[in-house]
Amino acid sequence: EAQRTLRVLHTLLASAPSMPRIAIRCAPRDETRARGPMNSHIRELRADHGLAELRVVPDPELDRGCFRIEPLEKA
């Protein structure tokens, strides 16, 4: 499941407009799969897509298996 999620996220990021800071929203139960083992998916996605920052944000409004990409606001 984690590898399938990683492939989905790569596809979403490849088709998204270029943004240096991204939040990936997902159902709370998908957060661990989106992050990957020891946050490895976050590191891989950042490196492969040239992202300065990437966060996984649980969103209880989303169904399992649904992911949404949006710009990450500066803190």
LOPADREN-448940 format. One record per residue (C-alpha): residue in three letters; x, y, z. Coordinates in Angstrom, 3 decimals. Layout:
BEGIN
{site 'ala' {X Y Z}};
...
***
This chain:
BEGIN
{site 'glu' {0.000 0.000 0.000}};
{site 'ala' {2.800 2.418 0.825}};
{site 'gln' {4.448 1.903 -2.573}};
{site 'arg' {1.150 2.356 -4.398}};
{site 'thr' {0.575 5.586 -2.447}};
{site 'leu' {4.066 6.788 -3.372}};
{site 'arg' {3.335 6.192 -7.080}};
{site 'val' {0.060 8.142 -6.781}};
{site 'leu' {1.841 11.038 -5.077}};
{site 'his' {4.579 11.110 -7.737}};
{site 'thr' {1.879 11.314 -10.421}};
{site 'leu' {0.016 14.096 -8.602}};
{site 'leu' {3.167 16.142 -8.084}};
{site 'ala' {4.276 15.661 -11.695}};
{site 'ser' {0.975 17.076 -12.952}};
{site 'ala' {0.731 19.895 -10.373}};
{site 'pro' {1.905 23.446 -11.080}};
{site 'ser' {5.448 24.062 -9.916}};
{site 'met' {5.487 25.214 -6.292}};
{site 'pro' {8.523 25.094 -3.979}};
{site 'arg' {6.480 24.465 -0.807}};
{site 'ile' {3.650 21.914 -0.921}};
{site 'ala' {1.156 20.390 1.477}};
{site 'ile' {-0.304 16.993 0.680}};
{site 'arg' {-3.699 16.597 2.330}};
{site 'cys' {-4.977 13.097 3.000}};
{site 'ala' {-7.411 11.201 5.189}};
{site 'pro' {-6.012 10.818 8.720}};
{site 'arg' {-5.764 7.045 8.254}};
{site 'asp' {-3.584 7.561 5.137}};
{site 'glu' {-1.044 9.831 6.810}};
{site 'thr' {1.444 7.063 7.636}};
{site 'arg' {1.286 5.622 4.108}};
{site 'ala' {1.795 9.074 2.591}};
{site 'arg' {4.827 9.766 4.783}};
{site 'gly' {6.358 6.348 4.127}};
{site 'pro' {8.580 4.334 6.437}};
{site 'met' {10.561 6.758 8.584}};
{site 'asn' {9.364 9.658 6.340}};
{site 'ser' {11.157 8.157 3.333}};
{site 'his' {8.394 9.163 0.907}};
{site 'ile' {8.683 12.785 1.981}};
{site 'arg' {12.434 12.757 1.355}};
{site 'glu' {12.066 11.030 -2.021}};
{site 'leu' {9.271 13.306 -3.234}};
{site 'arg' {11.175 16.437 -2.174}};
{site 'ala' {14.320 15.310 -3.986}};
{site 'asp' {12.601 14.069 -7.148}};
{site 'his' {10.357 17.112 -7.567}};
{site 'gly' {12.781 19.815 -6.362}};
{site 'leu' {10.661 20.893 -3.409}};
{site 'ala' {11.986 23.145 -0.666}};
{site 'glu' {9.355 21.841 1.754}};
{site 'leu' {6.687 19.150 1.748}};
{site 'arg' {4.261 18.399 4.552}};
{site 'val' {1.617 15.715 4.922}};
{site 'val' {-1.494 17.181 6.527}};
{site 'pro' {-4.353 14.963 7.744}};
{site 'asp' {-7.735 16.209 6.562}};
{site 'pro' {-10.816 14.478 8.029}};
{site 'glu' {-12.909 15.810 5.109}};
{site 'leu' {-11.086 13.546 2.627}};
{site 'asp' {-11.969 9.915 1.974}};
{site 'arg' {-9.344 7.207 2.285}};
{site 'gly' {-7.150 6.994 -0.768}};
{site 'cys' {-7.828 10.600 -1.814}};
{site 'phe' {-4.977 13.087 -1.836}};
{site 'arg' {-4.995 16.816 -2.501}};
{site 'ile' {-1.973 18.992 -3.230}};
{site 'glu' {-1.954 22.658 -2.357}};
{site 'pro' {0.604 25.414 -1.793}};
{site 'leu' {2.062 25.494 1.690}};
{site 'glu' {1.726 28.860 3.347}};
{site 'lys' {4.844 30.301 4.943}};
{site 'ala' {4.730 30.239 8.706}};
***
